[in-house]
Amino acid sequence: MTLPAEAYLWFKTLHIVGVVVWFAGLFYLVRLFIYHVEAEELSAELKGPFQQQYCLMERRLANIITTPGMVVAVSMAVGLLITQPSWLHQAWMHAKLAFVAALLVYHWFCYRLMGQLQRGECRWSGRQLRALNELPTLLLVIVVMLVVFKNQFPTGAATWFMVALVVFMAASIQFYARWRRLRQEAAATSSEANVG
């Protein structure tokens, strides 16, 4: 069976759309996990309703957006490989597929964490989840660079600058979360001192 000439362009278009949807879901899903875990610090009358709402939001996001995005991205990638089978013999594609496999494991792990949160068995802290939330960003940057540069993957100063930028962004998010938490603790201590 011969595919029409425009099949490659349709597969590519839908693959990009699937990747965007998948990553949007992955980024927001772990953010919901952070809020879910941090709801433990709320008063008893607020904790239950907030955690129930987060469970609902997590399930809907995972099942209606994130997983369908993954299915579209992966199935359209298969279509691309059917139209361009020579890519399977190139090193950049082998590396890309390895990183995509890591993303699929990350996706599965998010479902596992979601189940633990819904059962009240999650041992991850908000800080650990924030660090986990940076992993797909790093994988996304690497995969996009592999697709753009293919076998001429850059190893010069610009590449290391990009890696440093991603690490800096991840560290900034971690430092901001810590600073915000310390401010909240200081405000709570100050208000307790004023009441006493």
Backbone as a chain_set.jsonl record, in Angstrom:
{"seq": "MTLPAEAYLWFKTLHIVGVVVWFAGLFYLVRLFIYHVEAEELSAELKGPFQQQYCLMERRLANIITTPGMVVAVSMAVGLLITQPSWLHQAWMHAKLAFVAALLVYHWFCYRLMGQLQRGECRWSGRQLRALNELPTLLLVIVVMLVVFKNQFPTGAATWFMVALVVFMAASIQFYARWRRLRQEAAATSSEANVG", "coords": {"N": [[0.84, -1.189, 0.0], [0.628, 2.138, -0.919], [1.23, 5.22, 0.533], [-0.436, 8.417, 0.387], [1.147, 11.384, -0.954], [0.995, 13.584, 0.771], [0.794, 12.436, 3.258], [2.968, 12.263, 5.021], [3.184, 14.944, 5.903], [0.727, 15.274, 7.214], [0.966, 13.347, 9.273], [3.15, 14.463, 10.615], [2.139, 16.974, 11.418], [-0.004, 16.203, 13.132], [1.457, 14.743, 14.965], [3.033, 16.721, 16.201], [0.98, 18.262, 17.38], [-0.05, 16.308, 19.138], [2.198, 15.925, 20.813], [2.41, 18.468, 22.011], [-0.031, 18.594, 23.454], [0.273, 16.343, 25.112], [2.572, 17.021, 26.654], [1.664, 19.37, 27.88], [-0.296, 18.282, 29.525], [1.32, 16.558, 31.136], [2.975, 18.425, 32.452], [1.104, 19.927, 33.954], [-0.18, 17.958, 35.424], [1.614, 16.934, 37.376], [1.954, 19.266, 38.77], [-0.597, 19.504, 39.915], [-0.389, 17.302, 41.601], [1.442, 18.299, 43.422], [-0.05, 20.374, 44.665], [-2.014, 18.757, 45.758], [-0.59, 17.189, 47.636], [0.318, 19.246, 49.29], [-2.055, 20.085, 50.357], [-2.403, 18.626, 52.601], [-1.526, 20.139, 54.693], [-3.579, 21.812, 55.326], [-6.437, 22.831, 57.316], [-8.556, 20.434, 59.016], [-11.246, 20.523, 58.127], [-11.003, 21.679, 55.627], [-9.118, 20.188, 54.262], [-10.089, 17.615, 53.347], [-12.2, 18.213, 51.339], [-10.595, 19.69, 49.489], [-8.65, 17.784, 48.717], [-10.279, 15.831, 47.585], [-11.241, 17.252, 45.39], [-8.82, 17.68, 44.011], [-8.183, 15.021, 43.374], [-10.228, 14.432, 41.529], [-9.663, 16.341, 39.518], [-7.086, 15.507, 38.757], [-7.56, 12.906, 37.725], [-9.28, 13.492, 35.564], [-7.642, 15.186, 34.0], [-5.499, 13.451, 33.406], [-6.781, 11.319, 32.06], [-8.367, 12.483, 30.05], [-6.895, 14.397, 28.707], [-3.965, 14.166, 28.946], [-3.184, 11.377, 28.499], [-4.615, 10.782, 26.024], [-3.235, 12.681, 24.421], [-0.657, 11.586, 24.484], [-1.147, 9.158, 23.164], [-1.882, 10.05, 20.58], [0.517, 11.385, 19.87], [2.403, 9.255, 19.884], [1.259, 7.381, 18.079], [1.162, 8.862, 15.707], [3.863, 9.263, 15.399], [4.667, 6.699, 14.765], [3.445, 6.561, 12.272], [4.994, 8.518, 10.958], [7.478, 7.221, 10.959], [6.873, 5.111, 9.301], [6.575, 6.425, 6.879], [9.116, 7.425, 6.608], [11.281, 5.349, 6.715], [14.06, 5.152, 6.71], [15.015, 6.667, 8.787], [15.104, 5.012, 10.991], [17.571, 3.874, 10.925], [19.353, 5.681, 11.793], [21.478, 7.371, 14.113], [20.559, 9.554, 15.657], [17.815, 9.124, 15.77], [17.678, 6.746, 17.206], [18.594, 7.658, 19.69], [16.586, 9.552, 20.226], [14.315, 7.875, 20.417], [15.013, 6.454, 22.7], [14.868, 8.455, 24.651], [12.163, 9.074, 24.418], [11.101, 6.682, 25.298], [11.853, 6.915, 27.969], [10.161, 9.028, 28.65], [7.688, 7.766, 28.392], [7.857, 5.964, 30.506], [7.939, 7.823, 32.579], [5.374, 8.903, 32.283], [3.798, 6.653, 32.93], [4.673, 6.397, 35.582], [3.602, 8.702, 36.685], [0.89, 8.04, 36.669], [0.972, 6.019, 38.546], [1.745, 7.466, 40.855], [-0.522, 9.08, 41.014], [-2.497, 7.209, 41.681], [-1.54, 6.463, 44.216], [-1.828, 8.891, 45.591], [-4.616, 9.152, 45.538], [-5.353, 7.07, 47.15], [-4.318, 7.906, 49.496], [-1.699, 7.235, 50.1], [0.684, 8.314, 49.264], [4.094, 9.074, 49.489], [5.669, 11.114, 48.711], [7.077, 14.361, 48.967], [6.074, 17.848, 48.62], [8.266, 19.254, 47.702], [9.9, 17.262, 46.561], [8.209, 16.469, 44.498], [8.164, 18.801, 42.997], [10.764, 18.802, 41.991], [10.609, 16.458, 40.473], [8.837, 17.352, 38.548], [10.401, 18.804, 36.847], [11.731, 17.08, 35.2], [10.385, 16.26, 32.683], [10.716, 18.625, 31.242], [13.472, 18.823, 30.758], [13.804, 16.468, 29.239], [12.172, 17.11, 27.063], [13.563, 19.292, 25.902], [15.928, 17.998, 25.092], [14.924, 16.052, 23.27], [13.721, 17.696, 21.307], [15.99, 19.062, 20.396], [17.406, 16.899, 19.3], [15.701, 16.224, 17.177], [15.75, 18.561, 15.636], [18.526, 19.02, 15.098], [19.436, 16.531, 14.347], [21.791, 14.299, 13.07], [23.835, 16.086, 13.391], [24.208, 16.875, 16.022], [24.723, 19.426, 18.308], [27.648, 20.093, 20.221], [28.908, 22.153, 21.303], [29.534, 25.399, 22.859], [27.019, 26.658, 22.782], [25.216, 24.57, 23.133], [25.829, 23.694, 25.731], [25.169, 26.012, 27.033], [22.378, 26.018, 26.69], [21.705, 23.715, 28.167], [22.587, 24.533, 30.69], [20.823, 26.668, 31.031], [18.332, 25.362, 31.218], [18.781, 23.899, 33.582], [19.187, 26.038, 35.316], [16.63, 27.229, 35.214], [15.088, 25.185, 36.398], [16.267, 25.083, 38.948], [15.674, 27.671, 39.812], [12.892, 27.57, 40.073], [12.703, 25.752, 42.162], [14.027, 27.191, 44.215], [12.329, 29.422, 44.394], [9.951, 28.233, 45.3], [10.809, 27.335, 47.805], [11.457, 29.809, 49.028], [8.931, 31.036, 49.037], [7.553, 29.277, 50.738], [8.993, 29.631, 53.126], [8.407, 32.333, 53.616], [5.645, 32.153, 54.077], [5.643, 30.6, 56.394], [6.972, 32.355, 58.117], [5.123, 34.453, 58.172], [2.956, 33.169, 59.363], [4.028, 32.553, 61.859], [4.473, 35.145, 62.787], [1.816, 36.148, 62.913], [0.77, 34.465, 64.857], [2.286, 35.268, 67.042], [1.359, 37.874, 67.335], [-1.279, 37.415, 68.03], [-0.968, 36.133, 70.463]], "CA": [[0.0, 0.0, 0.0], [1.377, 3.381, -1.008], [0.575, 6.346, 1.2], [-0.433, 9.649, -0.421], [2.332, 12.234, -0.76], [0.834, 14.496, 1.914], [0.663, 11.667, 4.509], [4.055, 12.684, 5.921], [2.86, 16.245, 6.503], [-0.365, 15.069, 8.183], [1.535, 12.663, 10.437], [4.006, 15.415, 11.329], [1.254, 17.962, 12.051], [-0.718, 15.602, 14.26], [2.472, 14.37, 15.963], [3.366, 17.933, 16.962], [-0.184, 18.567, 18.219], [-0.073, 15.315, 20.211], [3.292, 16.211, 21.753], [2.041, 19.67, 22.786], [-1.091, 18.218, 24.395], [0.859, 15.4, 26.077], [3.434, 17.732, 27.595], [0.831, 20.266, 28.697], [-0.878, 17.438, 30.559], [2.342, 16.102, 32.079], [3.406, 19.545, 33.285], [0.054, 20.331, 34.899], [-0.547, 16.836, 36.287], [2.494, 16.895, 38.551], [1.628, 20.48, 39.539], [-1.755, 19.123, 40.733], [0.104, 16.429, 42.666], [2.064, 19.174, 44.438], [-1.143, 20.992, 45.414], [-2.683, 17.675, 46.483], [0.248, 16.876, 48.794], [0.367, 20.409, 50.182], [-3.36, 20.211, 51.017], [-2.274, 17.963, 53.911], [-1.246, 21.164, 55.69], [-4.8, 22.582, 55.581], [-7.243, 22.392, 58.452], [-9.287, 19.188, 58.762], [-12.479, 20.762, 57.366], [-10.657, 22.057, 54.256], [-8.253, 19.182, 53.643], [-10.874, 16.595, 52.635], [-12.769, 18.716, 50.079], [-9.544, 20.047, 48.532], [-8.035, 16.566, 48.192], [-11.261, 15.212, 46.681], [-11.235, 18.03, 44.145], [-7.579, 17.392, 43.295], [-8.316, 13.665, 42.803], [-11.08, 14.548, 40.35], [-8.929, 17.081, 38.493], [-5.982, 14.663, 38.29], [-8.112, 11.833, 36.879], [-9.765, 14.064, 34.303], [-6.496, 15.659, 33.219], [-4.736, 12.3, 32.931], [-7.546, 10.458, 31.162], [-9.026, 13.198, 28.954], [-5.936, 15.227, 27.976], [-2.576, 13.696, 28.911], [-3.036, 10.083, 27.819], [-4.929, 10.91, 24.591], [-2.129, 13.383, 23.758], [0.418, 10.618, 24.323], [-1.554, 8.188, 22.13], [-1.767, 10.727, 19.283], [1.941, 11.62, 19.591], [3.09, 7.993, 19.578], [0.716, 6.763, 16.862], [1.596, 9.659, 14.558], [5.294, 8.992, 15.249], [4.734, 5.444, 14.006], [3.143, 6.944, 10.89], [6.174, 9.193, 10.409], [8.521, 6.217, 10.705], [6.457, 4.328, 8.123], [6.858, 7.227, 5.684], [10.562, 7.698, 6.565], [11.911, 4.203, 7.393], [15.52, 5.317, 6.814], [15.329, 7.262, 10.09], [15.365, 3.956, 11.969], [18.975, 3.473, 10.816], [20.169, 6.839, 12.15], [21.78, 7.434, 15.556], [19.723, 10.542, 16.349], [16.511, 8.528, 16.012], [17.853, 5.795, 18.306], [18.65, 8.458, 20.917], [15.248, 10.115, 20.452], [13.423, 6.807, 20.881], [15.375, 6.145, 24.092], [14.295, 9.504, 25.504], [10.706, 8.902, 24.391], [10.831, 5.556, 26.21], [11.933, 7.481, 29.323], [8.927, 9.799, 28.849], [6.591, 6.817, 28.602], [8.012, 5.484, 31.892], [7.523, 8.954, 33.411], [3.915, 8.957, 32.172], [3.306, 5.536, 33.744], [4.971, 6.703, 36.976], [2.61, 9.703, 37.112], [-0.339, 7.297, 36.991], [1.216, 5.314, 39.814], [1.651, 8.483, 41.906], [-1.922, 9.503, 41.112], [-3.182, 6.172, 42.449], [-1.109, 6.577, 45.616], [-2.468, 10.086, 46.16], [-6.043, 8.91, 45.718], [-5.501, 6.149, 48.281], [-3.696, 8.512, 50.676], [-0.479, 6.478, 50.391], [1.832, 8.952, 48.619], [5.159, 9.458, 50.427], [6.447, 12.19, 48.114], [6.831, 15.709, 49.489], [5.894, 18.859, 47.581], [9.587, 19.596, 47.16], [10.31, 16.175, 45.677], [7.364, 16.523, 43.307], [8.627, 19.932, 42.185], [11.955, 18.332, 41.269], [10.116, 15.506, 39.472], [8.152, 18.109, 37.505], [11.386, 19.387, 35.931], [12.265, 16.048, 34.311], [9.916, 16.316, 31.294], [11.275, 19.804, 30.56], [14.796, 18.436, 30.282], [13.623, 15.491, 28.165], [11.624, 17.828, 25.907], [14.643, 20.052, 25.268], [16.831, 17.055, 24.427], [14.243, 15.452, 22.119], [13.579, 18.718, 20.263], [17.32, 19.291, 19.815], [17.72, 15.754, 18.444], [14.902, 16.312, 15.952], [16.189, 19.71, 14.836], [19.918, 18.898, 14.659], [19.635, 15.17, 13.852], [23.134, 13.747, 13.277], [24.793, 17.157, 13.674], [23.873, 17.349, 17.371], [25.804, 20.332, 18.725], [28.289, 19.829, 21.516], [29.687, 23.344, 21.618], [29.136, 26.292, 23.945], [25.575, 26.932, 22.728], [24.527, 23.424, 23.734], [26.013, 23.729, 27.189], [24.381, 27.155, 27.507], [20.977, 25.565, 26.774], [21.61, 22.798, 29.307], [22.698, 25.37, 31.884], [19.591, 27.444, 31.137], [17.292, 24.468, 31.731], [19.106, 23.628, 34.99], [18.92, 27.284, 36.039], [15.176, 27.386, 35.357], [14.631, 24.201, 37.374], [16.736, 25.52, 40.264], [14.922, 28.877, 40.174], [11.569, 27.146, 40.535], [12.888, 25.151, 43.49], [14.339, 28.262, 45.166], [11.132, 30.238, 44.587], [9.027, 27.475, 46.153], [11.352, 27.366, 49.18], [11.32, 31.181, 49.521], [7.511, 31.25, 49.315], [7.201, 28.504, 51.927], [9.593, 30.299, 54.292], [7.62, 33.552, 53.867], [4.372, 31.755, 54.676], [5.923, 30.169, 57.775], [7.275, 33.557, 58.887], [3.869, 35.19, 58.353], [2.15, 32.418, 60.332], [4.661, 32.762, 63.178], [4.219, 36.538, 63.167], [0.418, 36.323, 63.296], [0.59, 33.774, 66.145], [2.899, 36.114, 68.063], [0.478, 39.021, 67.516], [-2.482, 36.952, 68.737], [-0.553, 35.796, 71.825]], "C": [[0.884, 1.253, 0.0], [0.576, 4.501, -0.361], [0.58, 7.556, 0.283], [0.745, 10.544, -0.04], [2.215, 13.122, 0.474], [0.724, 13.773, 3.257], [1.727, 12.083, 5.519], [3.705, 13.981, 6.641], [1.713, 16.125, 7.514], [0.147, 14.377, 9.443], [2.36, 13.639, 11.285], [3.163, 16.445, 12.083], [0.587, 17.387, 13.291], [0.244, 15.13, 15.346], [2.828, 15.573, 16.831], [2.217, 18.315, 17.883], [-0.247, 17.594, 19.403], [0.991, 15.573, 21.257], [2.951, 17.412, 22.622], [0.993, 19.324, 23.845], [-0.537, 17.311, 25.498], [1.691, 16.135, 27.112], [2.654, 18.717, 28.446], [0.206, 19.473, 29.844], [0.136, 16.986, 31.586], [2.783, 17.223, 33.009], [2.361, 19.875, 34.354], [-0.307, 19.206, 35.856], [0.312, 16.802, 37.545], [2.297, 18.151, 39.398], [0.414, 20.208, 40.426], [-1.34, 18.199, 41.868], [0.708, 17.254, 43.798], [0.979, 19.809, 45.295], [-1.847, 19.961, 46.293], [-1.908, 17.347, 47.767], [0.241, 18.029, 49.786], [-0.97, 20.672, 50.867], [-3.373, 19.507, 52.363], [-2.083, 18.98, 55.028], [-2.481, 21.998, 56.05], [-5.517, 22.046, 56.817], [-8.099, 21.198, 58.041], [-10.53, 19.417, 57.9], [-12.208, 21.163, 55.92], [-9.904, 20.948, 53.523], [-9.046, 18.177, 52.803], [-11.452, 17.093, 51.322], [-11.705, 19.074, 49.037], [-8.94, 18.79, 47.913], [-8.999, 15.817, 47.268], [-11.284, 15.93, 45.339], [-9.973, 17.761, 43.335], [-7.616, 16.002, 42.672], [-9.118, 13.713, 41.504], [-10.34, 15.239, 39.201], [-7.8, 16.24, 37.898], [-6.486, 13.579, 37.334], [-8.556, 12.379, 35.529], [-8.619, 14.512, 33.411], [-5.738, 14.482, 32.614], [-5.49, 11.537, 31.841], [-8.135, 11.161, 29.948], [-8.034, 13.999, 28.115], [-4.58, 14.533, 27.825], [-2.416, 12.394, 28.133], [-3.481, 10.141, 26.357], [-3.841, 11.653, 23.808], [-0.964, 12.445, 23.492], [0.094, 9.639, 23.191], [-1.43, 8.808, 20.738], [-0.3, 10.919, 18.917], [2.637, 10.336, 19.151], [2.569, 7.379, 18.278], [1.123, 7.55, 15.612], [3.103, 9.503, 14.326], [5.502, 7.689, 14.482], [4.45, 5.728, 12.533], [4.326, 7.63, 10.22], [7.276, 8.189, 10.064], [8.16, 5.32, 9.522], [6.778, 5.097, 6.842], [8.357, 7.503, 5.517], [11.331, 6.554, 7.244], [13.427, 4.331, 7.539], [15.926, 5.933, 8.157], [15.686, 6.205, 11.128], [16.811, 3.464, 11.928], [19.913, 4.604, 11.252], [20.288, 6.967, 13.67], [20.875, 8.419, 16.29], [18.351, 9.969, 16.664], [16.597, 7.497, 17.136], [17.862, 6.54, 19.64], [17.272, 9.031, 21.242], [14.296, 9.054, 21.0], [13.741, 6.401, 22.32], [14.788, 7.186, 25.036], [12.77, 9.44, 25.527], [10.305, 7.738, 25.297], [10.885, 6.035, 27.662], [10.677, 8.298, 29.637], [7.726, 8.887, 29.094], [6.652, 6.224, 30.006], [7.567, 6.581, 32.861], [5.991, 9.063, 33.432], [3.286, 7.864, 33.055], [3.508, 5.837, 35.237], [4.001, 7.751, 37.524], [1.282, 9.032, 37.46], [-0.194, 6.561, 38.317], [1.109, 6.295, 40.995], [0.209, 8.936, 42.114], [-2.723, 8.482, 41.925], [-2.82, 6.227, 43.926], [-1.756, 7.773, 46.293], [-3.938, 9.823, 46.435], [-6.312, 7.951, 46.869], [-4.92, 6.711, 49.572], [-2.404, 7.83, 51.076], [0.782, 7.124, 49.822], [2.827, 9.435, 49.672], [5.996, 10.626, 49.897], [6.079, 13.525, 48.746], [6.597, 16.656, 48.31], [7.205, 19.213, 46.919], [10.071, 18.518, 46.198], [9.499, 16.187, 44.378], [7.749, 17.688, 42.405], [9.857, 19.531, 41.372], [11.547, 17.359, 40.164], [9.487, 16.237, 38.288], [9.118, 18.734, 36.497], [11.893, 18.368, 34.916], [11.707, 16.118, 32.892], [10.426, 17.541, 30.531], [12.63, 19.463, 29.966], [14.689, 17.452, 29.116], [13.087, 16.16, 26.898], [12.715, 18.588, 25.163], [15.564, 19.116, 24.492], [16.188, 16.477, 23.166], [14.111, 16.468, 20.988], [14.931, 18.991, 19.596], [17.721, 18.138, 18.9], [16.967, 15.832, 17.12], [15.409, 17.436, 15.047], [17.585, 19.477, 14.256], [20.247, 17.536, 14.048], [21.065, 14.699, 14.12], [24.212, 14.809, 13.483], [24.523, 17.75, 15.059], [25.025, 18.2, 17.902], [26.364, 19.953, 20.093], [29.114, 21.032, 21.97], [29.078, 24.157, 22.757], [27.637, 26.55, 23.952], [24.781, 25.796, 23.363], [24.626, 23.471, 25.244], [25.274, 24.92, 27.795], [22.924, 26.751, 27.665], [20.778, 24.634, 27.967], [21.656, 23.597, 30.611], [21.428, 26.183, 32.104], [18.452, 26.597, 31.7], [17.534, 24.175, 33.213], [18.828, 24.864, 35.835], [17.428, 27.494, 36.255], [14.635, 26.431, 36.409], [15.03, 24.621, 38.785], [15.97, 26.753, 40.727], [13.537, 28.53, 40.708], [11.667, 26.557, 41.931], [13.158, 26.235, 44.547], [13.128, 29.143, 45.442], [10.148, 29.529, 45.508], [9.501, 27.499, 47.6], [11.176, 28.753, 49.793], [9.867, 31.468, 49.899], [7.076, 30.518, 50.583], [7.758, 29.157, 53.195], [8.85, 31.591, 54.632], [6.299, 33.221, 54.537], [4.567, 31.33, 56.131], [6.214, 31.379, 58.658], [6.014, 34.364, 59.158], [2.999, 34.497, 59.393], [2.702, 32.602, 61.738], [4.389, 34.16, 63.689], [2.776, 36.749, 63.621], [0.12, 35.604, 64.613], [1.141, 34.611, 67.289], [2.009, 37.318, 68.344], [-0.778, 38.642, 68.275], [-2.155, 36.702, 70.212], [-0.149, 37.018, 72.561]], "O": [[1.78, 1.39, 0.833], [-0.599, 4.704, -0.668], [1.5, 7.715, -0.519], [1.268, 10.458, 1.071], [3.21, 13.385, 1.149], [0.575, 14.423, 4.291], [1.446, 12.238, 6.707], [3.906, 14.101, 7.849], [1.724, 16.794, 8.548], [-0.198, 14.775, 10.555], [2.276, 13.636, 12.513], [3.438, 16.752, 13.243], [0.606, 17.995, 14.361], [-0.114, 15.117, 16.524], [2.915, 15.458, 18.053], [2.444, 18.656, 19.044], [-0.472, 18.011, 20.539], [0.73, 15.455, 22.454], [3.174, 17.387, 23.833], [1.124, 19.722, 25.002], [-0.845, 17.496, 26.675], [1.539, 15.906, 28.312], [2.958, 18.881, 29.628], [0.181, 19.93, 30.987], [-0.142, 17.02, 32.785], [2.947, 17.01, 34.21], [2.701, 20.076, 35.52], [-0.702, 19.471, 36.992], [-0.207, 16.658, 38.652], [2.457, 18.104, 40.618], [0.394, 20.639, 41.579], [-1.872, 18.294, 42.974], [0.515, 16.952, 44.975], [1.071, 19.789, 46.522], [-2.227, 20.252, 47.427], [-2.493, 17.241, 48.845], [0.167, 17.808, 50.995], [-1.021, 21.405, 51.855], [-4.255, 19.758, 53.184], [-2.435, 18.718, 56.178], [-2.431, 22.803, 56.98], [-5.232, 20.947, 57.294], [-8.338, 20.98, 56.853], [-10.839, 18.597, 57.036], [-13.082, 21.009, 55.067], [-10.039, 20.793, 52.309], [-8.69, 17.925, 51.652], [-11.229, 16.472, 50.282], [-11.879, 18.801, 47.849], [-8.74, 18.741, 46.699], [-8.571, 15.232, 46.274], [-11.339, 15.297, 44.285], [-10.037, 17.628, 42.113], [-7.132, 15.817, 41.556], [-8.733, 13.108, 40.504], [-10.383, 14.781, 38.059], [-7.579, 16.255, 36.687], [-5.909, 13.363, 36.268], [-8.251, 11.806, 34.483], [-8.622, 14.249, 32.208], [-5.377, 14.514, 31.438], [-4.909, 11.155, 30.826], [-8.381, 10.523, 28.924], [-8.29, 14.258, 26.939], [-4.103, 14.335, 26.708], [-1.603, 12.316, 27.212], [-2.783, 9.593, 25.504], [-3.553, 11.301, 22.664], [-0.352, 12.488, 22.425], [0.952, 9.328, 22.364], [-0.929, 8.164, 19.816], [0.094, 10.648, 17.783], [3.372, 10.329, 18.164], [3.359, 6.907, 17.461], [1.398, 6.954, 14.57], [3.57, 9.6, 13.19], [6.404, 7.588, 13.65], [5.13, 5.203, 11.651], [4.628, 7.364, 9.057], [7.92, 8.288, 9.02], [9.044, 4.826, 8.823], [7.199, 4.509, 5.846], [8.815, 7.784, 4.409], [11.976, 6.787, 8.267], [14.018, 3.684, 8.404], [17.053, 5.74, 8.613], [16.475, 6.462, 12.037], [17.23, 2.713, 12.809], [21.13, 4.495, 11.098], [19.337, 6.71, 14.409], [20.465, 8.156, 17.42], [17.774, 10.283, 17.706], [15.671, 7.39, 17.941], [17.221, 6.115, 20.602], [16.838, 9.0, 22.394], [13.554, 9.315, 21.946], [12.838, 6.044, 23.076], [14.269, 6.843, 26.098], [12.156, 9.724, 26.555], [9.286, 7.804, 25.984], [10.071, 5.621, 28.488], [10.182, 8.264, 30.764], [6.854, 9.201, 29.905], [5.615, 6.005, 30.631], [6.894, 6.298, 33.851], [5.394, 9.29, 34.484], [2.362, 8.129, 33.825], [2.628, 5.566, 36.054], [3.622, 7.695, 38.693], [0.627, 9.411, 38.431], [-1.134, 6.494, 39.108], [0.468, 5.997, 42.002], [-0.227, 9.149, 43.245], [-3.539, 8.861, 42.765], [-3.682, 6.06, 44.789], [-2.186, 7.68, 47.443], [-4.452, 10.239, 47.473], [-7.371, 8.007, 47.493], [-5.012, 6.078, 50.624], [-2.037, 7.835, 52.251], [1.855, 6.525, 49.895], [2.454, 10.117, 50.626], [6.929, 11.073, 50.564], [4.909, 13.786, 49.025], [6.88, 16.321, 47.16], [7.255, 19.445, 45.712], [10.596, 18.833, 45.13], [10.037, 15.945, 43.298], [7.67, 17.577, 41.181], [9.972, 19.884, 40.198], [12.072, 17.422, 39.052], [9.598, 15.784, 37.149], [8.702, 19.148, 35.414], [12.43, 18.751, 33.876], [12.493, 16.042, 31.948], [10.552, 17.499, 29.308], [12.905, 19.776, 28.808], [15.401, 17.586, 28.121], [13.499, 15.817, 25.79], [12.787, 18.535, 23.936], [15.938, 19.413, 23.358], [16.826, 16.416, 22.115], [14.362, 16.137, 19.829], [15.007, 19.136, 18.375], [18.31, 18.364, 17.843], [17.528, 15.541, 16.064], [15.485, 17.271, 13.829], [17.81, 19.706, 13.067], [21.227, 17.404, 13.314], [21.508, 14.696, 15.268], [25.372, 14.475, 13.723], [24.599, 18.963, 15.25], [26.169, 17.747, 17.941], [25.63, 19.547, 20.994], [29.914, 20.937, 22.901], [28.232, 23.675, 23.509], [27.037, 26.651, 25.022], [23.787, 26.035, 24.049], [23.631, 23.308, 25.95], [24.806, 24.852, 28.932], [22.292, 27.099, 28.662], [19.792, 24.754, 28.693], [20.861, 23.363, 31.521], [21.002, 26.368, 33.244], [17.696, 27.057, 32.556], [16.597, 24.199, 34.011], [18.297, 24.757, 36.941], [17.003, 27.887, 37.341], [13.807, 26.825, 37.23], [14.226, 24.527, 39.713], [15.648, 26.872, 41.909], [13.068, 29.126, 41.678], [10.822, 26.826, 42.785], [12.588, 26.201, 45.638], [12.912, 29.567, 46.578], [9.571, 30.154, 46.398], [8.697, 27.663, 48.518], [10.786, 28.867, 50.955], [9.595, 32.063, 50.941], [6.33, 31.058, 51.399], [7.073, 29.225, 54.216], [8.678, 31.912, 55.807], [5.874, 33.92, 55.457], [3.755, 31.661, 56.995], [5.766, 31.439, 59.803], [5.848, 34.903, 60.252], [2.371, 35.161, 60.218], [1.946, 32.785, 62.692], [4.109, 34.355, 64.872], [2.533, 37.451, 64.603], [-0.696, 36.08, 65.402], [0.552, 34.668, 68.368], [1.913, 37.745, 69.494], [-1.294, 39.429, 69.068], [-2.952, 37.014, 71.096], [0.233, 36.937, 73.729]]}, "num_chains": 1, "name": "protein.A"}
